[in-house]
C-alpha cells in the first residue's frame, strides 16, 4: 500500500511556510539514509542489523506510536475513579481564514476559551460546584483534510468542591447542558478575539484584509454573536482506563494515517474518509497529488506550538496538590512518585 512518504517524494510544491517545508522534508526522508542510521550487533554471532533513523516529526504518521505510548503511560497515574466525558468545541466556518492567518494566536485562544468555559461552568453550584480537570487536544482537520480547527476535551465526572474539603461526583450524564457550554464558549472566544484585535496582535491578508478596518471586524463579531456555535457532547467512557487509551489515539494523530491511503498512481491519491454529514458513511475521495499534499500541509502546526494542554486540577502546578487531594478524597490510592507533569 502507498504511504504519505511515497506521495511526498513525487510531489513538488513551490509555496510552503518554513514549518510546512520542515515537516514535508522530514517525512520524505523518514527512515532513510538521509537521516543516518544506527546499528545493532549480536554479541554472540556478530551479525549486524542496520536501522535507519526516524524523523520524529509530530506530523509524520509513522513516528507517533512510541511517543503516544509514553504519553499514555504518563497519564495513568492521573486517572480519577469516576466517569469521564468527551466534549468537542468547534468554530464557525466564517473564522477559518482569520484563524489560518493567525494560527499560533487563535489556536491558543480556541484552547484557552474551551478550557476556561468548562472550568468556570463547573465551579457554578448550579452545575457541579467544583474545580474540575480538563485535558484538551487541538485538531485542525476534517476527515477529507479540509481546514476544520476544533478542540477535543476530556473531562472527569467530578472535582474538588468549592470549599476544598470534599470530592464532588457528577451525574452519570454530562453535568453541563451543551447549549449553556455553547453560549459561554462563544462569548469567551469572541471576547478574547476582540482583545487580541485591540492589542494589534492579529494579521490580515488577502480575503481577510478588509477586517483590518475596525468597523468590518466588529460587524463580523456581531454576526458571530448571533450565530449558534456547535458543541458536541459525546457519550461517557466505560471506565477511566478507556479514557487514556481513547485519548492516546487523538493526542498523537497525524492529519491522515497511512492506512487510509488506498492508492497512488503518481498523479492522483485516493483515500478513505468518513462523511459525518451523511450518517458517517465511509467514502473514497480522489485528489490530485499536489492538492492532496497542499491539504495535508494545512495542518502543520506552528513550531513549538503546544497542542495538548491541561487545565484545572490537571495543570502542571496542581498535579501534586489539587489532583493528589482529589485522588485521596475520591478513594483512589495515589501513586505519588508516578504522577508526571506531562
Backbone torsions as a table, in degrees:
resi	resn	phi	psi	omega
1	UNK	NA	141.9	178.8
2	UNK	-68.3	153.8	177.8
3	UNK	-122.4	166.9	179.4
4	UNK	-56.6	-38.6	179.5
5	UNK	-59.9	-40.0	179.3
6	UNK	-61.5	-40.3	-179.6
7	UNK	-68.1	-46.7	-179.3
8	UNK	-61.0	-31.9	-178.6
9	UNK	-73.1	-11.0	179.6
10	UNK	-117.4	4.5	-178.5
11	UNK	-115.0	140.9	174.6
12	UNK	-126.4	125.1	177.5
13	UNK	-115.2	142.6	-178.4
14	UNK	-86.8	-40.7	-173.3
15	UNK	-106.5	110.8	175.7
16	UNK	-142.7	144.9	173.3
17	UNK	-72.6	163.5	177.5
18	UNK	-56.0	-40.3	-179.6
19	UNK	-67.0	-39.8	178.6
20	UNK	-66.4	-43.3	-179.7
21	UNK	-62.4	-39.1	179.1
22	UNK	-63.6	-47.9	179.9
23	UNK	-64.2	-43.9	-179.1
24	UNK	-57.3	-48.5	-176.9
25	UNK	-73.3	-34.5	178.4
26	UNK	-67.4	-40.6	177.8
27	UNK	-65.5	-39.5	177.9
28	UNK	-58.3	-37.3	-172.8
29	UNK	-102.2	5.3	-177.8
30	UNK	-59.2	129.0	177.6
31	UNK	58.8	39.3	173.4
32	UNK	-124.9	170.8	-177.9
33	UNK	-62.4	-22.3	-178.8
34	UNK	-58.3	-36.3	-178.2
35	UNK	-93.8	9.2	179.0
36	UNK	85.0	-176.5	-177.3
37	UNK	-150.8	168.8	171.6
38	UNK	-133.6	149.8	-175.4
39	UNK	-119.5	142.1	175.5
40	UNK	-115.3	126.5	-176.9
41	UNK	-112.7	129.3	177.3
42	UNK	-74.7	124.8	-177.8
43	UNK	-72.6	-15.2	-178.1
44	UNK	-94.1	-50.4	-176.0
45	UNK	-103.8	-12.9	177.7
46	UNK	81.8	4.8	179.1
47	UNK	-67.6	146.9	-177.0
48	UNK	-116.8	130.3	176.2
49	UNK	-116.3	118.6	-177.7
50	UNK	-98.9	132.3	177.4
51	UNK	-126.2	131.3	177.7
52	UNK	-77.9	147.7	-176.0
53	UNK	-73.4	146.8	175.5
54	UNK	-80.6	156.2	179.3
55	UNK	-78.5	-26.7	179.5
56	UNK	62.3	18.0	176.4
57	UNK	-74.9	137.0	-174.3
58	UNK	-69.6	-9.6	177.7
59	UNK	-97.6	-2.0	-178.6
60	UNK	-84.5	122.1	-177.0
61	UNK	-67.3	-15.4	-178.9
62	UNK	-91.1	-10.6	-170.6
63	UNK	-111.6	12.6	-173.0
64	UNK	-99.9	-18.2	-171.4
65	UNK	-62.5	-48.8	-177.3
66	UNK	-63.7	-42.5	179.0
67	UNK	-63.7	-40.2	179.0
68	UNK	-61.5	-44.4	-179.6
69	UNK	-62.0	-41.3	179.2
70	UNK	-65.0	-41.1	-179.5
71	UNK	-66.4	-43.8	179.8
72	UNK	-60.1	-44.1	-179.9
73	UNK	-60.7	-38.2	-178.8
74	UNK	-68.5	-23.5	-177.9
75	UNK	-85.2	-17.5	-172.0
76	UNK	-60.3	-36.3	-177.9
77	UNK	-76.2	-6.9	-179.3
78	UNK	-96.4	-2.7	-174.2
79	UNK	-73.5	130.8	175.1
80	UNK	-91.2	151.5	-179.7
81	UNK	-80.1	58.2	-178.1
82	UNK	-138.2	172.1	172.6
83	UNK	-74.1	155.2	179.4
84	UNK	-123.0	149.9	-177.7
85	UNK	-121.7	155.4	-178.8
86	UNK	-120.6	120.0	179.8
87	UNK	-123.8	133.9	-178.5
88	UNK	-116.2	125.0	179.0
89	UNK	-103.3	126.1	178.1
90	UNK	-120.5	161.3	178.7
91	UNK	-110.4	150.3	174.3
92	UNK	-61.0	147.1	-178.7
93	UNK	-61.2	-26.3	-179.7
94	UNK	-59.5	-19.7	-178.2
95	UNK	-93.0	-5.8	-172.3
96	UNK	-56.7	-47.3	-178.1
97	UNK	-63.2	-43.6	-179.5
98	UNK	-64.2	-41.5	179.5
99	UNK	-65.3	-43.5	-178.0
100	UNK	-64.2	-33.5	-179.7
101	UNK	-79.2	-14.6	-178.6
102	UNK	-134.1	53.8	-168.5
103	UNK	-59.5	-54.6	-174.1
104	UNK	-59.3	-42.6	-179.0
105	UNK	-69.2	-51.1	-172.5
106	UNK	-79.0	-27.4	171.1
107	UNK	-62.7	-41.2	179.7
108	UNK	-65.2	-42.2	178.1
109	UNK	-63.6	-40.4	178.0
110	UNK	-59.2	-48.2	-178.7
111	UNK	-68.5	-39.6	178.8
112	UNK	-63.9	-44.5	-179.2
113	UNK	-63.8	-40.6	179.6
114	UNK	-65.3	-47.6	-179.1
115	UNK	-63.8	-45.8	-179.2
116	UNK	-66.4	-35.0	177.8
117	UNK	-58.5	-48.7	-178.9
118	UNK	-67.2	-41.8	-179.2
119	UNK	-64.1	-46.0	-176.3
120	UNK	-68.4	-40.1	178.9
121	UNK	-68.8	-37.2	-179.7
122	UNK	-66.0	-31.5	179.3
123	UNK	-71.6	-19.0	179.1
124	UNK	-68.4	122.9	-179.9
125	UNK	-57.8	-21.3	178.8
126	UNK	-65.4	-26.1	-177.8
127	UNK	-108.7	-55.7	179.9
128	UNK	-141.0	-38.6	-178.3
129	UNK	70.9	43.2	-176.1
130	UNK	-154.4	160.4	172.2
131	UNK	-90.0	120.5	-176.7
132	UNK	-104.9	-176.8	173.6
133	UNK	-118.4	149.9	178.7
134	UNK	-138.3	129.4	169.3
135	UNK	-111.3	121.9	-176.3
136	UNK	-119.6	143.2	-178.9
137	UNK	-130.4	126.8	179.2
138	UNK	-85.6	130.1	167.9
139	UNK	-123.0	148.3	-178.0
140	UNK	-120.6	1.7	-172.1
141	UNK	-118.3	154.5	165.6
142	UNK	-97.8	174.6	-177.5
143	UNK	-61.4	-28.1	179.6
144	UNK	-94.9	18.4	177.9
145	UNK	70.6	14.1	174.7
146	UNK	-70.7	162.0	179.9
147	UNK	-80.2	113.8	-174.2
148	UNK	-146.6	76.0	-177.6
149	UNK	-66.9	131.0	178.9
150	UNK	-157.4	163.5	-176.9
151	UNK	-124.9	129.4	173.9
152	UNK	-94.4	125.9	178.9
153	UNK	-118.4	131.3	174.3
154	UNK	-107.1	126.3	-172.3
155	UNK	-127.3	125.7	175.2
156	UNK	-70.9	147.6	-178.3
157	UNK	-82.8	58.5	178.4
158	UNK	161.5	170.2	-179.3
159	UNK	-169.8	-175.2	-179.2
160	UNK	-80.0	121.5	-177.7
161	UNK	-54.6	154.3	-177.8
162	UNK	-59.1	-25.5	177.3
163	UNK	-82.9	-5.5	176.9
164	UNK	73.9	10.5	-174.2
165	UNK	-110.9	-14.6	-173.9
166	UNK	-134.2	158.5	168.8
167	UNK	-100.8	125.6	-176.7
168	UNK	-99.9	124.0	176.7
169	UNK	-90.5	140.6	177.4
170	UNK	-86.4	172.8	172.0
171	UNK	-68.1	168.0	-179.8
172	UNK	-65.9	-34.6	174.7
173	UNK	-86.1	160.4	-176.3
174	UNK	-59.3	137.6	-167.7
175	UNK	-84.4	-1.4	178.1
176	UNK	-125.2	124.0	178.6
177	UNK	-59.4	139.9	-176.9
178	UNK	-59.7	-38.3	-179.8
179	UNK	-63.6	-36.0	177.9
180	UNK	-66.8	-43.5	178.4
181	UNK	-60.8	-43.8	-177.4
182	UNK	-60.0	-47.2	-178.8
183	UNK	-65.9	-42.0	-179.8
184	UNK	-65.1	-44.9	-179.3
185	UNK	-63.0	-44.5	179.0
186	UNK	-57.8	-48.6	-179.3
187	UNK	-63.3	-41.5	-177.5
188	UNK	-69.6	-44.0	-179.8
189	UNK	-62.4	-46.8	-177.1
190	UNK	-68.1	-32.3	175.2
191	UNK	-63.1	-47.0	179.0
192	UNK	-66.4	-34.7	178.2
193	UNK	-64.5	-44.7	179.2
194	UNK	-65.1	-36.9	176.6
195	UNK	-60.5	-45.3	-179.9
196	UNK	-63.0	-38.8	179.0
197	UNK	-64.4	-46.7	-178.0
198	UNK	-63.5	-28.9	179.6
199	UNK	-85.2	-2.5	-180.0
200	UNK	71.3	29.0	-175.7
201	UNK	-88.8	-6.5	-174.0
202	UNK	-106.0	152.9	177.5
203	UNK	-114.2	150.2	-177.7
204	UNK	-135.2	122.5	-179.2
205	UNK	-132.3	158.1	171.7
206	UNK	47.1	-118.8	-175.8
207	UNK	-59.6	-28.2	-177.4
208	UNK	-92.4	0.8	-174.9
209	UNK	-58.3	-34.4	-178.0
210	UNK	-65.0	-21.3	-178.9
211	UNK	-74.3	-8.7	175.0
212	UNK	-64.7	-24.7	175.7
213	UNK	-80.6	126.9	-171.3
214	UNK	-59.9	-35.8	-179.0
215	UNK	-63.7	-40.2	178.3
216	UNK	-68.5	-40.3	179.7
217	UNK	-63.8	-45.9	-179.3
218	UNK	-66.4	-31.9	176.6
219	UNK	-65.4	-39.6	176.2
220	UNK	-63.1	-44.5	179.8
221	UNK	-61.1	-42.3	178.6
222	UNK	-60.9	-42.0	178.1
223	UNK	-63.4	-40.1	-178.3
224	UNK	-69.1	-31.1	175.9
225	UNK	-64.5	-29.6	-178.5
226	UNK	-89.5	-3.9	-177.8
227	UNK	-96.6	131.4	174.8
228	UNK	-66.5	132.4	178.3
229	UNK	-98.8	137.3	-172.8
230	UNK	-88.9	122.5	174.5
231	UNK	-123.3	132.4	178.5
232	UNK	-106.0	129.0	172.1
233	UNK	-108.7	112.9	-175.9
234	UNK	-92.7	167.8	-177.8
235	UNK	-61.7	146.8	178.6
236	UNK	-65.8	156.3	179.8
237	UNK	-76.3	156.2	-178.3
238	UNK	-68.9	-36.7	-178.3
239	UNK	-156.2	160.6	177.6
240	UNK	-56.1	-34.7	179.8
241	UNK	-61.9	-35.5	178.2
242	UNK	-64.3	-29.1	-175.7
243	UNK	-61.0	-52.8	-175.3
244	UNK	-66.2	-41.2	179.5
245	UNK	-64.0	-41.1	179.5
246	UNK	-66.8	-46.7	-177.4
247	UNK	-66.2	-33.4	178.3
248	UNK	-58.8	-33.4	178.4
249	UNK	-69.4	-27.1	-179.4
250	UNK	-85.8	-37.6	-170.1
251	UNK	-64.4	-40.4	-173.3
252	UNK	-115.9	31.8	179.1
253	UNK	-87.0	136.2	172.8
254	UNK	-84.8	170.1	-176.4
255	UNK	-58.8	-31.4	175.6
256	UNK	-148.7	140.2	177.0
257	UNK	-90.3	156.6	178.9
258	UNK	-61.9	-29.8	-177.6
259	UNK	-66.3	-20.8	-179.9
260	UNK	-85.0	-14.8	179.4
261	UNK	-80.6	114.6	-173.9
262	UNK	-91.0	-37.7	-179.0
263	UNK	-158.7	154.8	176.1
264	UNK	-151.3	117.9	-176.5
265	UNK	-103.4	14.0	-177.7
266	UNK	97.0	-16.8	-179.3
267	UNK	-126.8	-41.4	-176.7
268	UNK	-122.9	148.1	179.0
269	UNK	-117.3	130.7	174.5
270	UNK	-113.5	131.1	-179.8
271	UNK	-140.9	152.9	179.7
272	UNK	-83.7	147.9	175.9
273	UNK	-152.6	158.4	-178.0
274	UNK	-108.0	123.8	-178.3
275	UNK	-92.7	98.5	-177.1
276	UNK	-70.3	-17.6	177.4
277	UNK	-82.4	-7.5	-179.5
278	UNK	-127.0	57.7	177.5
279	UNK	55.3	35.9	177.5
280	UNK	57.5	33.0	178.9
281	UNK	-65.7	138.8	175.5
282	UNK	-82.7	127.5	-175.4
283	UNK	-132.7	170.0	178.4
284	UNK	-117.6	130.3	178.5
285	UNK	-118.8	137.4	177.9
286	UNK	-118.4	127.1	-179.5
287	UNK	-129.7	151.8	169.5
288	UNK	-57.7	142.4	-175.2
289	UNK	-57.2	-37.8	179.4
290	UNK	-67.5	-40.0	178.4
291	UNK	-68.1	-40.2	176.8
292	UNK	-58.9	-45.1	-179.7
293	UNK	-65.9	-41.6	178.1
294	UNK	-59.3	-43.7	-180.0
295	UNK	-64.2	-42.4	179.4
296	UNK	-60.0	-44.0	-176.0
297	UNK	-69.9	-14.9	174.0
298	UNK	-60.0	-22.7	-171.2
299	UNK	-104.7	11.6	172.6
300	UNK	-75.6	122.3	-175.7
301	UNK	-78.8	156.3	175.5
302	UNK	-58.6	150.0	179.8
303	UNK	-54.3	134.2	175.6
304	UNK	65.0	14.0	176.8
305	UNK	-72.5	130.9	-179.0
306	UNK	-88.3	109.8	-175.1
307	UNK	-94.9	-7.6	175.2
308	UNK	-117.0	120.2	-176.5
309	UNK	-133.2	149.4	-179.1
310	UNK	-119.7	142.0	-178.5
311	UNK	-130.4	162.7	176.6
312	UNK	66.7	-135.2	-176.7
313	UNK	-67.4	-11.9	-178.2
314	UNK	-97.6	-5.6	179.5
315	UNK	-72.4	158.0	-168.7
316	UNK	-57.9	-38.3	-176.5
317	UNK	-73.4	-12.9	-178.9
318	UNK	-107.0	-1.4	-175.5
319	UNK	-58.3	-46.6	-174.6
320	UNK	-93.7	7.6	177.8
321	UNK	-122.4	-78.9	-175.5
322	UNK	-66.2	-44.8	-179.5
323	UNK	-64.6	-43.5	179.4
324	UNK	-60.9	-40.0	178.3
325	UNK	-64.3	-41.5	178.6
326	UNK	-63.4	-41.2	178.9
327	UNK	-59.8	-42.0	180.0
328	UNK	-68.8	-48.0	-178.5
329	UNK	-65.8	-30.6	-178.8
330	UNK	-83.4	-3.3	176.7
331	UNK	87.2	17.8	178.3
332	UNK	-99.0	142.5	179.6
333	UNK	-76.9	110.8	-176.4
334	UNK	-72.5	129.3	176.8
335	UNK	-100.5	72.4	-171.3
336	UNK	-50.3	-48.5	-177.4
337	UNK	-62.9	-21.8	-175.8
338	UNK	-93.7	-6.6	-179.8
339	UNK	-75.1	115.0	-175.9
340	UNK	-110.5	150.6	-179.9
341	UNK	-91.0	73.4	177.4
342	UNK	-125.2	NA	NA
